Amino acid sequence: MTNLAEMVWATDVEVAVLSLTRDVIKDREYHWSTIDRVEQGLSPERNTEITMSELEAWVSRCKTPPANAKEAPANDNPTRRVSPQNRRILNT
């Protein structure tokens, strides 16, 4: 039986999901791979009901950038674009 302090209500899940806006989410891959389970009230890691501490851990993990992500420096960000005249690919 779950401790009452760890018990999660549907409104707790809804508030947690709605608090994660597009600009707040840093680990998008983890968020989108686990959001369905969390919305159903299931733990993202185990196959059981989610607890309050797991819900809080899920929100904080979504808000922190992944450990293996490297941000490219602002000056060294090559992009590719197609020129409208000749349809050539330009590296800028």
C-alpha positions as CSV (number, residue, x, y, z in Angstrom):
1,M,0.0,0.0,0.0
2,T,1.3,3.5,-0.9
3,N,2.0,5.9,1.9
4,L,-0.6,8.8,1.8
5,A,2.3,11.4,1.4
6,E,3.5,9.6,-1.7
7,M,0.0,9.1,-3.2
8,V,-0.5,10.9,-6.5
9,W,-3.8,12.3,-7.7
10,A,-4.7,12.9,-11.3
11,T,-4.6,16.7,-10.6
12,D,-1.0,16.3,-9.4
13,V,0.0,14.6,-12.7
14,E,-1.9,17.3,-14.7
15,V,-0.2,20.1,-12.8
16,A,3.2,18.5,-13.4
17,V,2.7,17.9,-17.1
18,L,1.3,21.4,-17.6
19,S,4.2,23.0,-15.8
20,L,6.6,21.7,-18.4
21,T,6.3,24.2,-21.2
22,R,8.3,24.1,-24.4
23,D,10.9,26.6,-23.1
24,V,11.3,24.7,-19.7
25,I,12.0,21.2,-21.1
26,K,15.7,20.6,-21.6
27,D,15.7,16.8,-22.1
28,R,13.1,16.6,-24.8
29,E,13.9,13.0,-25.8
30,Y,13.3,11.7,-22.3
31,H,10.2,13.9,-21.9
32,W,8.5,12.7,-25.1
33,S,9.4,9.0,-24.5
34,T,7.9,9.0,-21.0
35,I,5.0,11.5,-21.1
36,D,2.4,8.9,-22.1
37,R,3.2,6.7,-19.1
38,V,3.2,9.6,-16.7
39,E,-0.2,10.9,-18.0
40,Q,-1.6,7.4,-17.3
41,G,-0.3,7.6,-13.7
42,L,2.4,5.1,-14.3
43,S,6.1,5.4,-13.3
44,P,8.4,6.2,-16.2
45,E,11.0,3.7,-14.9
46,R,8.9,0.9,-13.4
47,N,5.7,-0.8,-14.3
48,T,3.8,0.4,-11.2
49,E,1.8,3.4,-10.2
50,I,3.8,6.6,-10.0
51,T,4.6,8.1,-6.6
52,M,4.9,11.7,-5.7
53,S,8.7,11.5,-5.4
54,E,8.9,9.8,-8.8
55,L,6.7,12.5,-10.3
56,E,8.9,15.2,-8.9
57,A,12.0,13.4,-10.1
58,W,10.5,13.1,-13.6
59,V,9.8,16.8,-13.7
60,S,13.3,17.7,-12.5
61,R,14.9,15.3,-15.1
62,C,12.8,16.9,-17.9
63,K,14.1,20.3,-16.8
64,T,17.8,19.4,-16.7
65,P,19.7,19.0,-19.9
66,P,20.9,15.5,-20.7
67,A,24.4,14.7,-19.6
68,N,25.6,13.7,-23.1
69,A,24.3,16.8,-24.9
70,K,26.8,19.2,-26.1
71,E,25.7,22.6,-27.2
72,A,27.5,24.0,-30.3
73,P,29.1,27.4,-29.7
74,A,27.1,30.3,-31.1
75,N,29.8,31.3,-33.5
76,D,30.5,27.9,-34.9
77,N,27.0,26.8,-36.1
78,P,27.1,26.0,-39.8
79,T,23.8,25.8,-41.5
80,R,22.7,24.7,-44.9
81,R,20.3,26.6,-47.1
82,V,19.1,26.4,-50.6
83,S,19.5,29.5,-52.7
84,P,16.3,30.6,-54.4
85,Q,17.8,31.4,-57.8
86,N,19.9,28.4,-58.8
87,R,18.7,25.8,-56.1
88,R,22.4,25.4,-55.1
89,I,23.2,24.2,-51.5
90,L,25.3,26.8,-49.7
91,N,27.3,26.1,-46.6
92,T,27.3,29.2,-44.4
